[in-house]
Amino acid sequence: MSQEAAPKDPKIIVSDSDYSRPVLLRLQRFRGKWAKSLGKQSKFTALLVGVVILIVISLIIYKRATNHNITIGKTVITSQARKELSDEIAVYSKLTHVNFGGSPQHVADDDLILNAALKDQADKHDISITQADIDVANAQQYRTYGSKAMFERHVQAVGISNLTNILGENNAYEAKLNNVIIAKKNLFIVAIEYNSPYFGSSSNPAVLRQQATSIMQNKFLPLFKQHKTETQIAAQTTLNYTLNSPSVNESATNLFFTGMPSIAFNVLNCSTAKPCFNDAPTSQLTSMPGTMPSSAVVAGLTRVGQYTNVFTSRAGFIGIIQLSSQTPGAYNSWDQLLQDYRKQYAPKLAFINTSNNWSDVTRGTA
């Protein structure tokens, strides 16, 4: 009698799937790595799409901001006018290698908005300008080129007619509005000039500057602290050039060759719109440690009677400045007027320009 094969012990049954397990494990590992890789690619793709969307939105905003008319008072600044002036500035900048302080479009916008702002202020104060006023504003340029006709031929030749007209109008309006809308400061100054023949001929001018500083600190600063009047303080100086003093003998100028005379004088109608000091940087004055621009020091004087400490000015003197009086004005400078109108009438332009940190500069005509 045949015997049936005994069943295998179920505990040791071997299935085909057991042999394929290493393959399955490799497949699972591959799928895991592929899923992680896919996840990273998805994140990168999402980030890239987000960046592209932001760029597109920025371009749309920029296009809308730079392609619309700006109305300020009675003046309409068209996108075409902005483009034409921008093109002129770009061409002229390349020809002359002049840095106007920003992109051509930004500079054009500033000039046009300032022009409209000046016209708006002129209308509000019943002020107008004529061609004669513009000629006065351009007088220096006429002299540089020999005559008005030669200047105009140069302007036509280089293709900057719009730029010249805008800047000429701006300068003429500023001259008329300066005493109307710009705040002014009247100053009283006591100083010793270090930019003089006596200092220049010295073998050790640094020692002389220290002596001058000591004189100002020990003799004159206490008088300001004691609230002495301008007349009383000026009387202690070697040369009194203040408004109410008798005229100084011209021979007294010899003192600047032989010593360090102290002087007293007034500066009137000072403002950042019309600088009152020759603070233009020169290698001789700015290379000395501790020099400061007078305009920056004066900007810190806000109360009548307030005075500075003794300081070394880039205008060539060591002294003390006191605010004698001031006249009110809606703006402290033409740049403040420009910024106010730009924010009010062209806020998108103001955002775009300031976000690029363009620097503003004061320019004359070509």
C-alpha positions in Angstrom: 0.0 0.0 0.0 1.4 3.2 -1.0 2.0 5.8 1.5 1.0 9.4 1.0 3.7 12.0 1.3 3.6 13.5 4.7 2.7 17.2 4.6 5.4 19.7 5.0 5.6 21.4 8.3 3.8 24.7 7.8 6.4 26.4 9.8 9.0 25.7 7.2 7.0 26.1 4.1 9.0 28.2 1.6 7.1 30.3 -0.9 8.3 31.9 -4.2 7.7 35.3 -2.7 10.4 34.8 -0.2 13.0 34.7 -3.0 11.7 37.9 -4.6 11.8 39.9 -1.3 15.3 41.4 -1.9 14.0 42.7 -5.3 10.9 44.1 -3.6 13.0 45.8 -1.0 15.2 47.4 -3.7 12.1 48.6 -5.5 10.7 50.1 -2.3 14.0 51.8 -1.7 14.0 53.2 -5.2 10.4 54.4 -4.9 11.3 56.2 -1.7 14.3 57.9 -3.2 12.3 58.8 -6.3 9.5 60.3 -4.1 12.0 62.3 -2.1 13.7 63.6 -5.3 10.3 64.4 -6.7 9.4 66.3 -3.6 12.6 68.4 -3.8 11.9 69.1 -7.5 8.3 70.1 -6.7 9.5 72.5 -4.0 12.1 74.0 -6.4 9.6 74.3 -9.2 7.1 76.0 -6.8 9.8 78.4 -5.7 10.8 79.2 -9.3 7.2 79.8 -10.3 6.8 82.1 -7.3 9.9 84.1 -8.3 8.6 84.4 -11.9 5.2 85.5 -10.6 6.8 88.2 -8.5 8.9 89.4 -11.4 5.9 89.6 -13.6 3.9 91.5 -11.0 6.8 93.9 -10.4 7.1 94.6 -14.2 3.3 95.2 -14.4 3.5 97.6 -11.5 6.6 99.3 -12.9 4.9 99.6 -16.4 1.8 101.1 -14.9 3.9 103.5 -12.8 6.0 104.7 -15.6 3.4 104.9 -18.4 0.8 107.3 -17.1 0.2 111.0 -17.0 0.9 113.0 -13.9 -1.2 116.1 -13.2 0.1 118.7 -10.8 -1.9 121.9 -10.6 -2.3 123.1 -14.2 0.6 121.1 -15.5 0.2 117.6 -17.1 3.3 115.5 -17.3 2.7 113.0 -20.1 4.5 109.7 -20.4 5.8 110.9 -23.8 7.3 114.0 -22.2 8.9 111.8 -19.6 10.4 109.4 -22.2 11.7 112.3 -24.4 13.5 113.9 -21.5 14.8 110.6 -20.3 16.2 109.9 -23.7 17.9 113.3 -23.9 19.5 112.8 -20.4 20.7 109.3 -21.4 22.3 110.6 -24.6 23.9 113.6 -23.0 25.2 111.6 -20.1 27.0 109.2 -22.5 28.4 112.1 -24.6 29.8 114.0 -21.6 30.3 111.2 -19.1 28.3 113.2 -16.6 26.8 111.3 -13.7 23.4 113.0 -13.0 23.0 110.9 -9.8 20.4 108.4 -10.9 18.9 106.6 -13.9 17.9 108.8 -16.8 14.2 108.1 -16.2 14.5 108.9 -12.5 16.4 112.2 -13.2 13.8 113.1 -15.9 10.9 112.5 -13.5 12.6 114.6 -10.8 13.2 117.5 -13.1 9.6 117.4 -14.5 7.9 117.0 -11.2 10.0 119.8 -9.7 9.1 122.0 -12.7 5.4 121.3 -12.2 5.7 121.9 -8.4 7.5 125.2 -8.9 4.8 126.3 -11.4 2.1 125.3 -8.9 3.7 127.3 -6.1 4.1 130.2 -8.4 0.4 130.2 -9.3 -0.5 130.0 -5.6 1.6 133.1 -4.9 0.8 135.1 -8.1 4.3 134.8 -9.4 5.3 134.4 -13.1 8.5 134.3 -15.0 9.5 135.7 -18.4 12.1 134.8 -21.0 14.2 137.6 -19.4 14.1 135.7 -16.1 15.3 132.5 -17.8 18.1 134.5 -19.5 19.3 135.7 -16.1 19.2 132.1 -14.8 21.2 131.0 -17.8 23.6 134.0 -17.8 26.6 131.9 -16.7 26.0 129.4 -19.5 25.8 132.2 -22.1 29.1 133.6 -20.9 30.7 130.1 -20.9 29.8 129.6 -24.6 30.4 133.2 -25.7 26.8 134.3 -26.2 23.2 133.2 -25.9 23.1 132.3 -29.6 26.2 130.1 -29.4 24.8 128.4 -26.3 21.5 127.6 -28.1 23.4 126.2 -31.1 25.4 123.9 -28.8 22.2 122.8 -27.1 20.6 122.0 -30.5 23.7 120.2 -31.7 23.9 117.8 -28.7 20.1 117.3 -28.6 19.2 118.5 -25.1 16.7 121.3 -25.9 14.0 119.9 -23.5 16.5 119.4 -20.7 17.9 122.9 -21.1 14.4 124.5 -21.2 13.3 122.6 -18.1 16.4 123.4 -16.1 16.2 127.1 -17.2 12.6 127.4 -16.1 13.4 125.6 -12.7 16.3 128.0 -12.0 14.2 131.0 -12.9 11.2 129.9 -10.7 13.5 129.1 -7.8 15.0 132.6 -7.9 11.5 134.1 -7.7 10.2 131.7 -5.1 13.2 131.6 -2.9 12.1 134.4 -0.6 8.5 133.2 -0.6 8.4 129.5 0.3 11.9 128.7 1.6 12.6 129.0 5.3 15.6 131.3 6.0 18.1 131.7 8.8 20.1 134.8 9.7 23.4 134.0 11.4 26.0 135.6 13.6 29.5 134.2 13.3 32.7 134.7 15.3 35.7 132.9 13.8 39.3 132.8 12.9 40.2 132.0 9.3 42.7 129.2 8.9 42.5 129.3 5.1 44.6 132.5 5.2 48.2 133.5 4.1 49.4 133.3 7.7 48.4 129.7 8.1 49.4 128.8 4.6 52.9 130.1 5.0 53.5 128.3 8.4 55.7 125.2 8.6 53.3 123.8 11.2 49.7 125.0 10.5 48.2 122.3 12.7 49.7 124.0 15.7 48.2 127.3 14.6 44.8 125.7 14.1 45.0 124.4 17.7 45.9 127.8 18.9 42.9 129.3 17.1 40.6 126.6 18.5 41.9 127.5 22.0 41.2 131.2 21.5 37.6 130.4 20.4 37.0 128.0 23.3 38.6 130.2 26.0 37.7 133.7 24.9 34.5 133.6 22.9 32.6 130.5 23.8 32.1 131.8 27.4 30.6 135.0 26.0 27.9 133.0 24.2 27.3 130.9 27.3 26.8 134.2 29.3 24.2 135.2 26.7 26.0 138.3 25.7 24.5 140.3 22.8 26.0 140.2 19.3 27.2 143.7 19.7 29.0 142.8 23.0 30.6 139.7 21.5 31.6 141.4 18.2 33.3 144.2 20.2 35.8 141.6 21.5 36.9 140.5 18.0 39.9 142.0 16.1 37.8 142.8 13.0 34.0 143.5 13.3 32.2 143.1 10.0 28.7 142.8 11.5 25.9 144.8 9.9 25.7 147.5 12.6 29.4 148.0 13.0 31.4 150.9 11.4 33.3 149.9 8.2 36.6 148.2 8.7 39.7 149.9 7.2 40.9 148.0 4.2 44.5 148.0 5.5 43.3 145.7 8.3 43.4 142.8 5.8 47.2 142.9 6.3 46.5 141.2 9.6 45.7 137.9 7.8 49.3 137.9 6.5 50.9 138.5 9.9 48.6 136.7 12.4 45.2 135.2 13.2 42.7 138.0 13.8 39.3 137.0 15.1 36.4 138.3 13.1 32.7 138.8 13.5 30.2 138.9 10.7 26.6 138.1 9.7 25.2 135.7 7.1 21.7 136.5 6.0 18.9 134.4 4.3 20.8 131.2 4.7 19.0 128.0 3.6 19.7 124.6 2.2 18.1 125.8 -1.0 20.7 128.6 -1.3 23.9 127.6 0.5 25.6 130.5 2.3 29.0 128.9 2.7 31.6 127.7 0.3 31.7 124.2 1.7 32.7 122.6 -1.7 35.1 119.8 -0.9 38.8 120.5 -1.7 41.7 118.2 -1.0 43.4 120.8 1.2 40.5 121.4 3.6 38.7 118.0 3.7 41.9 116.1 4.2 42.3 117.7 7.6 40.8 115.7 10.4 37.7 117.0 12.1 36.5 119.5 9.4 32.7 119.8 9.0 30.5 121.3 6.4 29.0 124.6 7.7 25.6 123.9 6.1 25.3 120.7 8.2 26.1 122.5 11.4 23.7 125.3 10.6 20.9 122.7 9.9 21.1 121.8 13.6 20.2 125.3 14.7 16.5 125.4 15.2 15.9 128.0 18.0 16.7 131.7 17.9 19.7 132.3 20.2 21.0 128.7 19.8 24.7 128.5 19.0 27.1 125.8 18.0 30.2 124.6 19.7 33.6 125.6 18.4 34.1 123.7 15.1 36.5 123.6 12.1 34.5 124.5 9.0 35.2 123.3 5.5 34.6 126.9 4.5 38.0 127.8 5.9 37.3 129.0 9.5 37.3 127.8 13.1 34.4 129.4 14.9 31.0 129.6 16.5 27.7 130.2 14.7 24.6 131.5 16.4 21.0 131.6 15.0 20.1 135.3 15.2 16.6 135.1 13.6 14.7 133.1 11.1 11.8 133.6 8.7 9.2 131.0 8.2 8.8 129.1 4.9 6.8 126.1 3.8 9.9 124.2 2.8 13.5 124.1 4.0 14.9 123.2 0.5 14.0 122.6 -3.1 14.6 118.9 -2.5 12.0 118.9 0.3 9.5 120.5 -2.2 10.3 117.9 -4.8 9.8 115.0 -2.3 6.6 116.4 -1.0 5.1 116.7 -4.5 6.4 113.4 -5.6 4.8 111.6 -2.7 1.5 113.5 -3.2 1.2 113.3 -6.9 3.4 110.4 -8.0 3.6 108.0 -5.1 4.3 105.0 -7.3 7.3 106.8 -8.9 8.5 107.8 -5.4 8.4 104.1 -4.3 10.2 102.8 -7.4 12.9 105.4 -7.3 13.6 105.3 -3.5 13.6 101.5 -3.5 16.6 101.7 -5.9 18.4 104.1 -3.6 19.1 106.6 -6.4 20.8 109.7 -5.1 19.6 113.2 -6.0 22.0 115.8 -7.2 21.7 119.5 -8.0 22.5 120.2 -11.6 22.9 123.2 -13.8 22.3 123.3 -17.5 24.7 121.7 -19.9 
